[in-house]
Amino acid sequence: MYPRFSTEKIKTALTDTPVVFVMGPRQSGKTTLVKNIIDDSWEYINLDDQTQFEVAQNDPVGFIRNLSAKKESQ
């Protein structure tokens, strides 16, 4: 994988922020970058799924609460 200058910035942001948004053009390595940074204790969420996006958009607090419940039950 090519070295990513954003890696350290993302890691720093994750030390005190539970959510980090990574944005960039299609096919630029965003998913690969994030999946190489996080481990099994983190949950990767992709809002490309229209149903998941609509739930998050219509009830953002409930969406996040549901994620926490899923993580605790694992």
N, C-alpha and C positions, 0 to 999 in steps of 0.2 A: 504494500500500500504506500502511496505517496505520503510524505510527511504533511500534516495539516497544521497550519498555524493556529487554527481555532481550538485545537485539542486542549491546550492549557487554559484557555479562557473558559471553555465549557466546564472543565474540571473545577476551576476556581468558583464559577457560578454555582455549581452543584454543592459546594461545601456549605452554603448558607441559604440556598434557594431550592425548594423541592421540585420546581418545574423550570425547564429551560427550553425555549423555543428555538429551533434551528431552521433557518430559512435560506433558500438559495435556488438556483435554476435547476430544472430537471436534469437528472443523470449526472449530478456533480459530486456524488459521494456522500450525501447527507446521512442516509440510512446506515451506510457502512461505517462512517465516522462515529455515529452515536452508538451503534451496536458494539463497536470496538472499545468504547469508553466505559459503558455500563456493565455491571455484573448481574447475577441472578437476584440480588436484593432490590433492583430497580425494575419498574414496569415500563416497557416501551409502548407508547400509544401512537397510533397512526390514524388520523382522522380522514383518510381517503375513503374509508367505508362510509357511504352516505348515511346509513342508519345510525352508526355511532356518532357521526358528525351532527346529525339532527338532534339526537338526545343531548349531546354536549351543548349545543346551541340553545335548545329550549329549556334545559334545566341544568345549568353549569354546576351549581352547588350539589345537586343530587348526583350528577355524573361523577364528580370527584369523590363524594361520600361513598358511592358504590364501588369505586376503585379501591378505596381504603379497606372496605369490607372484604373484597375479594382477596387482597393481599394478606390480611390478617388470617383469613380462613385457610390459606395454603400451608 
